[in-house]
Amino acid sequence: MININCCLPCFYENDGKCTLTHITSLSSTPHPQCVYFVPKEQNIKAKKNITEH
């Protein structure tokens, strides 16, 4: 396992580390520092919509 430091406001960032555990498709919202960047707010809203239905 590799520890990757992260300070981006990303869904995979937790306590200053990247928690991405497997390779996924590239993000549709690329960030200059990370091709897997997914904004935290985007995923929070998506999860909220799923649980409301």
C-alpha positions in Angstrom: 0.0 0.0 0.0 1.2 3.5 -0.9 0.5 6.5 1.3 -0.2 9.5 -0.9 -0.5 12.9 0.7 -3.5 15.0 -0.4 -4.7 18.4 0.5 -7.4 18.8 -2.3 -11.1 19.1 -1.4 -11.6 15.7 -2.9 -14.0 12.8 -2.1 -11.0 10.5 -1.7 -9.1 12.8 0.7 -9.3 11.8 4.3 -7.1 13.3 7.1 -4.5 14.5 4.6 -4.2 11.2 2.7 -5.7 9.9 -0.5 -8.0 6.9 0.2 -8.4 5.8 -3.4 -7.8 2.0 -3.2 -8.1 0.9 -6.8 -7.7 2.4 -10.3 -11.0 3.8 -11.6 -11.9 5.7 -14.8 -10.5 9.2 -15.0 -12.5 11.9 -13.4 -14.9 13.9 -15.6 -13.7 17.0 -13.6 -9.9 16.7 -13.9 -7.8 18.7 -11.6 -4.2 19.8 -12.5 -2.8 17.9 -9.5 -5.0 14.7 -9.8 -6.7 13.0 -12.6 -9.0 11.1 -10.2 -10.2 14.2 -8.4 -13.9 14.1 -7.4 -15.2 17.2 -5.5 -16.4 16.3 -2.0 -19.6 18.5 -2.5 -20.6 16.6 -5.6 -20.5 13.2 -3.9 -22.2 14.5 -0.8 -25.1 15.8 -2.9 -25.3 12.5 -5.0 -25.4 10.4 -1.8 -28.1 12.6 -0.3 -30.2 12.3 -3.5 -29.9 8.5 -3.4 -30.9 8.2 0.2 -33.9 10.5 -0.2 -35.5 8.2 -2.9 
